[in-house]
Amino acid sequence: MTTPDARNSRWTYRYRPAPDARIRLVCLPHAGGSAPFFVPVAKALSPDVDVLAVQYPGRLERRCEPLIESLTELAARVVDELVPWTDRPLALFGHSLGSLLGFEVARLLTEKGHPPVRLFASGRRAPDIQRAEFDYRLDDQGLLRAMAELGGTDPRVLADEELMRMALPVIRADYRAVETYRYEAGPPLGCPVTVLTGRDDPKVSAEDAAAWRAHTSAAFEVITLPGGHFYLVDQHEKVTDLIADRLAAPTPTLH
């Protein structure tokens, strides 16, 4: 296996490379999100954890690339990029759409013989609980209202017409990926799953979070923190401390 060098690729960014770290953490952004969202995580965890932030096509420096509107296709593409990084234990952290993606990535990595050592699923109900949530067919104003209600985006950004003209196609494509995803039953993950949720998240109830239990045969926990859907913006220190603590635990030998 050839490990990629320290330079960023189109798909993975290492904002604080930690080549001597014992473990890697792959971070998967939310709908409309991008790799820089996880810069604080990389700064907080380096040099003990080598953080790879995934950059989806169609945004920032990848803005000229076609958007991927299928979550399963996106998962397959991400896994292709991650396999060369599996020379050491690999954990996954996803927020919202990223949690759903992380679940499918974990499944595919396991199938390829590279099971992750832990999945952190943030701000997302269990994958088998499917209900209408983000209507990608809304007009632009409808999408803007939905984003405002969910929080996490500066109102000044939402009011910037030029910026939104570039951002809305990305958000719509990501919403479509979530809405058209269909869970397929399969073996539970063999790694521990840590679910994180905001106490006031309108999209994830306590029951929704607890339902992740059925998707792992290993240890499971739900951590509830103050805040809404984007609780981790205000609670980033608690979140990174929790990640560091869980990743400090002994990891299984890779095969």
C-alpha positions as CSV (number, residue, x, y, z in Angstrom):
1,M,0.0,0.0,0.0
2,T,1.3,3.4,-0.9
3,T,0.4,6.2,1.5
4,P,-0.3,9.6,0.0
5,D,2.2,12.3,0.8
6,A,1.5,15.3,3.0
7,R,0.2,17.4,0.2
8,N,-3.6,18.0,-0.1
9,S,-5.5,16.2,-2.8
10,R,-8.7,17.3,-4.4
11,W,-10.6,15.1,-1.9
12,T,-8.6,15.3,1.4
13,Y,-7.1,18.3,3.2
14,R,-4.6,18.0,6.1
15,Y,-4.6,21.4,7.7
16,R,-2.3,20.3,10.4
17,P,-0.5,17.2,9.1
18,A,0.5,14.8,11.9
19,P,2.6,12.1,10.2
20,D,3.6,10.5,13.5
21,A,0.1,10.3,14.9
22,R,-1.1,6.8,15.9
23,I,-4.5,7.3,14.4
24,R,-6.3,9.2,11.7
25,L,-9.7,11.0,11.8
26,V,-11.6,11.6,8.6
27,C,-14.1,14.5,8.8
28,L,-17.1,14.6,6.6
29,P,-19.0,18.0,6.2
30,H,-22.7,18.8,6.4
31,A,-24.9,19.7,3.4
32,G,-23.5,22.8,1.8
33,G,-20.4,22.5,4.0
34,S,-16.7,22.2,3.0
35,A,-13.4,21.0,4.3
36,P,-12.4,24.3,6.1
37,F,-15.2,23.7,8.6
38,F,-13.0,21.3,10.3
39,V,-9.9,23.5,10.6
40,P,-10.5,24.0,14.3
41,V,-10.7,20.2,14.8
42,A,-7.4,19.7,13.0
43,K,-5.7,22.4,15.1
44,A,-7.1,21.0,18.4
45,L,-6.2,17.3,17.7
46,S,-2.7,17.7,16.1
47,P,-0.2,16.2,16.6
48,D,-1.9,13.3,18.4
49,V,-4.4,12.7,15.6
50,D,-3.9,13.1,11.9
51,V,-7.0,14.9,10.7
52,L,-8.2,14.5,7.1
53,A,-11.1,16.8,6.1
54,V,-13.0,15.7,3.0
55,Q,-13.8,18.2,0.3
56,Y,-16.8,17.3,-1.8
57,P,-16.9,18.2,-5.5
58,G,-18.6,21.4,-6.6
59,R,-17.4,23.8,-3.9
60,L,-14.5,26.2,-3.3
61,E,-11.5,25.1,-5.4
62,R,-13.6,22.2,-6.8
63,R,-16.4,24.5,-7.8
64,C,-16.0,23.7,-11.5
65,E,-16.4,19.9,-10.9
66,P,-19.9,18.3,-11.3
67,L,-21.9,18.0,-8.1
68,I,-22.6,14.5,-6.8
69,E,-26.4,14.1,-6.0
70,S,-26.3,10.5,-4.9
71,L,-25.1,9.8,-1.3
72,T,-24.1,6.2,-2.2
73,E,-22.1,7.4,-5.2
74,L,-20.4,10.0,-3.0
75,A,-19.6,7.3,-0.4
76,A,-18.0,5.1,-3.0
77,R,-15.8,8.0,-4.3
78,V,-14.8,8.9,-0.8
79,V,-13.8,5.3,0.0
80,D,-11.7,5.1,-3.1
81,E,-9.7,8.1,-1.8
82,L,-9.4,6.8,1.7
83,V,-8.1,3.3,1.1
84,P,-4.5,4.5,0.7
85,W,-4.8,6.2,4.1
86,T,-5.7,3.0,5.9
87,D,-2.1,2.1,6.8
88,R,-3.0,3.1,10.4
89,P,-6.3,3.1,12.4
90,L,-8.9,5.3,10.8
91,A,-11.9,6.9,12.6
92,L,-14.8,8.8,11.0
93,F,-16.5,12.0,12.1
94,G,-19.5,13.3,10.2
95,H,-22.0,16.1,10.8
96,S,-25.6,15.9,9.5
97,L,-25.3,14.7,5.9
98,G,-21.7,13.8,6.9
99,S,-23.0,11.4,9.5
100,L,-25.1,9.5,7.0
101,L,-22.2,9.5,4.6
102,G,-19.9,8.3,7.3
103,F,-22.1,5.4,8.0
104,E,-22.0,4.3,4.3
105,V,-18.3,4.9,4.1
106,A,-17.8,2.8,7.2
107,R,-19.8,0.0,5.6
108,L,-17.8,0.1,2.4
109,L,-14.4,0.3,4.2
110,T,-15.4,-2.8,6.2
111,E,-16.3,-4.6,3.0
112,K,-12.9,-3.8,1.6
113,G,-11.2,-5.1,4.7
114,H,-10.4,-1.7,6.3
115,P,-13.0,-1.3,9.0
116,P,-12.9,2.0,10.9
117,V,-12.1,2.0,14.6
118,R,-14.9,4.4,15.5
119,L,-17.8,6.3,13.9
120,F,-18.7,9.7,15.4
121,A,-22.2,10.5,14.1
122,S,-23.2,14.2,14.8
123,G,-26.5,15.9,14.2
124,R,-28.2,13.1,12.4
125,R,-30.9,10.6,13.2
126,A,-30.2,6.9,12.6
127,P,-29.9,6.0,8.9
128,D,-32.9,3.7,8.9
129,I,-35.2,6.5,10.1
130,Q,-36.3,8.1,6.9
131,R,-38.7,11.0,6.6
132,A,-39.1,14.1,4.5
133,E,-36.7,16.8,5.8
134,F,-34.8,18.9,3.2
135,D,-37.0,19.5,0.1
136,Y,-34.4,20.0,-2.7
137,R,-37.3,21.0,-5.0
138,L,-38.0,24.2,-3.1
139,D,-37.3,27.4,-5.0
140,D,-34.3,29.5,-3.9
141,Q,-36.3,31.6,-1.4
142,G,-37.7,28.4,0.1
143,L,-34.2,27.0,0.5
144,L,-33.0,30.2,2.1
145,R,-35.9,30.1,4.6
146,A,-35.1,26.5,5.4
147,M,-31.4,27.3,6.0
148,A,-32.4,30.3,8.2
149,E,-34.7,28.1,10.3
150,L,-32.0,25.5,10.8
151,G,-29.4,28.0,12.0
152,G,-25.6,27.7,11.6
153,T,-25.4,30.2,8.7
154,D,-24.7,33.9,9.3
155,P,-27.8,35.9,8.3
156,R,-25.5,38.3,6.4
157,V,-24.3,35.4,4.3
158,L,-27.9,34.4,3.5
159,A,-28.6,38.0,2.5
160,D,-25.7,38.1,0.1
161,E,-27.3,37.4,-3.3
162,E,-24.1,36.9,-5.2
163,L,-22.7,34.4,-2.7
164,M,-26.0,32.6,-2.5
165,R,-26.2,32.3,-6.3
166,M,-23.1,30.2,-6.1
167,A,-24.0,28.3,-2.9
168,L,-27.6,27.3,-3.5
169,P,-26.9,24.8,-6.3
170,V,-24.4,23.1,-4.0
171,I,-26.9,23.0,-1.1
172,R,-29.7,21.8,-3.4
173,A,-27.6,19.0,-4.7
174,D,-26.6,17.9,-1.1
175,Y,-30.2,18.1,0.0
176,R,-31.1,15.9,-3.0
177,A,-28.5,13.4,-1.9
178,V,-30.0,13.2,1.6
179,E,-33.6,13.0,0.4
180,T,-33.1,10.3,-2.2
181,Y,-30.9,8.1,0.1
182,R,-32.6,4.8,0.9
183,Y,-31.2,2.7,3.7
184,E,-30.5,-0.9,2.9
185,A,-30.4,-3.4,5.7
186,G,-27.1,-5.1,6.4
187,P,-24.8,-6.3,9.1
188,P,-24.2,-3.8,11.9
189,L,-20.9,-2.0,12.1
190,G,-18.2,-3.7,14.2
191,C,-16.8,-0.5,15.5
192,P,-18.0,1.7,18.4
193,V,-20.4,4.4,17.5
194,T,-20.6,7.8,19.3
195,V,-23.6,9.9,18.5
196,L,-23.5,13.6,19.3
197,T,-26.5,15.8,19.2
198,G,-27.6,19.3,20.2
199,R,-30.2,19.4,23.0
200,D,-32.4,21.7,20.9
201,D,-31.8,20.3,17.5
202,P,-35.2,20.4,15.7
203,K,-34.1,17.6,13.3
204,V,-32.9,15.0,15.8
205,S,-34.9,13.7,18.7
206,A,-33.6,11.7,21.6
207,E,-35.2,8.6,20.1
208,D,-33.7,9.4,16.7
209,A,-30.2,9.5,18.2
210,A,-30.7,6.4,20.3
211,A,-31.8,4.4,17.2
212,W,-28.2,4.4,16.1
213,R,-27.7,1.6,18.6
214,A,-29.1,-1.0,16.2
215,H,-26.3,-0.2,13.7
216,T,-23.3,-1.4,15.8
217,S,-22.4,-4.6,17.5
218,A,-19.7,-2.7,19.5
219,A,-19.9,0.0,22.2
220,F,-22.4,2.7,21.8
221,E,-23.1,6.1,23.4
222,V,-25.2,9.2,22.9
223,I,-23.7,12.5,24.0
224,T,-26.1,15.5,24.2
225,L,-24.7,19.0,24.3
226,P,-26.3,22.4,24.6
227,G,-27.4,24.0,21.3
228,G,-29.3,23.3,18.1
229,H,-28.4,21.6,14.9
230,F,-25.1,23.3,14.7
231,Y,-24.3,22.9,18.4
232,L,-20.7,22.0,17.6
233,V,-19.9,25.6,16.5
234,D,-20.3,26.8,20.0
235,Q,-19.3,23.6,21.7
236,H,-16.2,22.8,19.6
237,E,-13.8,22.6,22.6
238,K,-16.1,20.0,24.3
239,V,-16.4,18.1,21.0
240,T,-12.7,18.0,20.3
241,D,-12.0,17.0,23.9
242,L,-14.5,14.2,23.6
243,I,-13.0,13.0,20.2
244,A,-9.5,13.1,21.7
245,D,-10.6,11.0,24.7
246,R,-12.3,8.4,22.6
247,L,-9.5,8.1,20.1
248,A,-6.9,7.7,23.0
249,A,-8.4,4.3,23.8
250,P,-6.5,1.3,22.5
251,T,-7.4,0.4,18.9
252,P,-7.5,-3.1,17.4
253,T,-4.7,-4.4,15.2
254,L,-5.3,-3.8,11.5
255,H,-5.3,-6.7,9.1
